[in-house]
Amino acid sequence: MCQHEDSTQHHGHGGHEHGGHEHGAGHHCGADTSGLPASAVAECAVMHSTVVKADAEAAGLVRDYEGTRYWLCCPRCAEKWDAAPAEYAVV
């Protein structure tokens, strides 16, 4: 479960800011995934938090890289991914 340092930073998230979006807006750190099939859940490729795939897709937080789809938990992680996808892609 994420712990808030303040309203814009999280422990375990590299101290990145969430720039004005609510913590729950496309960011599913510690999301309740009970009842969801394993195929409906992923791990954020950048911060390794739990992501509900359908929510990430609806928010535009998915990236395809070298034939593999990656889900991201928030816009800041998407920015980090876009800047250096090879750093975050699982080989």
N, C-alpha and C positions, 0 to 999 in steps of 0.2 A: 504494500500500500504506500502511496506517495505521502510524504510528509512535507508540509509547507514551511519554508524558511520565512517567507513573507508572501504577499499575494501574487508575486510574479516569478518566484524561484522555487525549485524543488530540490530536495536532497536526492542524490542518485540520478539526476538529470543533467549533470555537468554544469549546473548553475545557469542553464539557458533560461531566457525570459520568454514568457508567453504573450508578450505584447498586446494586452488588451482583450484576449479571448478568455472565456471562462475555462476553468480547468477541465470541465466535462465536455467541452466543445471539440469533439473529434480526438480527444485525448483520454485514453482508457487505461491509465495506470491503475492496476488493481481492479479492473472492471469485473463485475460479477458475471462470470461466464457460465455459472451453473445452469444446466439445462440446454446449453448450446453444444452442438456437436463439435468435436475437435477441428473439423474442417472449416468451421465458421470463425475460428480464432487464430490469430497470428501474434508474433512478437515484433515490436517495433525494431526495424533494422538498425536504428541509430541508438536509442536509449534502452532497448530490450524490455520495454513495458508491454503489458497485455493490450492487444488491439482487437476489437471486433471488426472483422474484415468488411462487412456491409457498411458499417459506420465510416470507416476509413475511405472506402470507395465513394460513398456519398459526399464526403468532404474533399475529394480530390487528393487524398493522401496515399496514393499508390504509385509505384514506379516500376517499370519493367527495365531490366538490365541484363544483357547477355542471355536472353531467353528465360529469365526467372522473374517472377513478380515479387515485389517487396512492399510491405505495408508499413506506414509511418503513423506515429501517435499524434502529431501536432504540426502546425505550419513551420515552426522553428526547426523541427527535425527534417521536414521536407527541404528547407533551405540548406541545412547541413548536407543532406543527401545530394541535392542538386549540385553543390559545390565540389563534392568529391565522392561520387558513388563507389568507386573502387575501394575506398577505405571501409565502407560499411557492407558491401556485398559479401555474402558467405560463399566461399570457394569450395 
